[in-house]
Amino acid sequence: MKKLLIALTLGSSLALVSGIAAAQDAKKGEAAAKESGCLVCHDVNKKKMGPAFKTAAADLKKAGATTPDKVIATIKSKHTEVKAKDEDLKNIAAWLLTL
């Protein structure tokens, strides 16, 4: 019983830490999207030249892009010139998955 309690406590702690890290990545991602010029063509809520980020995020999730790596692959396939650095792309992807 004691081992089960320890395992559950450890698992809960790891989930909490990973949730906090994902939230931090998402905050960095929104800032990176602004700095990388993504908002020239996209808005969070409304369509501009490109789709709204919320619409794009919903489409990504429907298509099975539920991890940052899959989101990055989709971004790179649709944008021939991505100005964001790889670390910024990871954060942008994490942010998109929160929308």
N, C-alpha and C positions, 0 to 999 in steps of 0.2 A: 504494500500500500504506500509506503514511504517513497519507494522508487517511482511509482506512478505519479505521486504528487510532485516530486522533483521534476520529472519529465514534463508534466503539464505546465509547471511554473516556467521552466526553461523555454518551452515552446511558445508560451504566451509572451515572454520577454522578447524572444527573437522576432515574433510577429509585430510587436509594438515598435521595436527598433527599426525593422524594415519598413514599416508604415511611415515612421518619422522621416527616414531617409528618402522614401518615395515622395513625400510631401515637399522636402527640401529640393529634390531634383525638379519637381514640378514648378516651384517658385523660380528656380534658376532657368527653367525652360521657357517660361513666359518672358523673362527678361532677355534671354538669348534670342527668342523669336523677334523681339523688338529690335535688338542690336544688329541682327543679321539681315534685316530688311524684309522679313516675311510679311510685315504689316503693310507693305506697299501694295501687295496684291490680295492679302487676306485680312479679314476682320474677325474678331472672336465670334460675334453674333450675326453679322449680316454678310451677304455676298458682295464681293468687290469684283476685281478681275478674276480672282479665284474664289473657291467656295469659302463660306464661313468656317472657322476652325471647329466649331461645334458640329457642323454638318460633316466636315471631313473626318472628325473623330468618330462620329456615329457610323459613317461608311467604312472606316478602317475596322472597327469592331465587328460589323456585320460580315466583312470579308475575312475575318479570322486573324487580323493583325492585332493581337492582344498583348504583345510584348514589345518593348522598345526596339529590339533588333528588327522585328517584322515591320514596325512603323517606319524605321529608318530606311529599310529596303524599298518600301513603297514611296517614300519621299524622294529618294534618289532616282527611282524609276520614272517619276512624273516631272522631275525638275532636272534639266540637263546641267544647269549651273547652280549648285548649292554653295552659298557663301559661308554657311555655318561650319565651324570646326567640328570634328567628330565628337568631342566632349559636349559641345553645345547641342549637337543633334540628339545625343542620348537624353539630355535634359528636356529638349523640345518634345521628343517622343514621349517621355514620362509625363509631361504636362498635357499633351494631347490625350493621353489615356485617362486623364482625370476629368476631361470635359464631358 
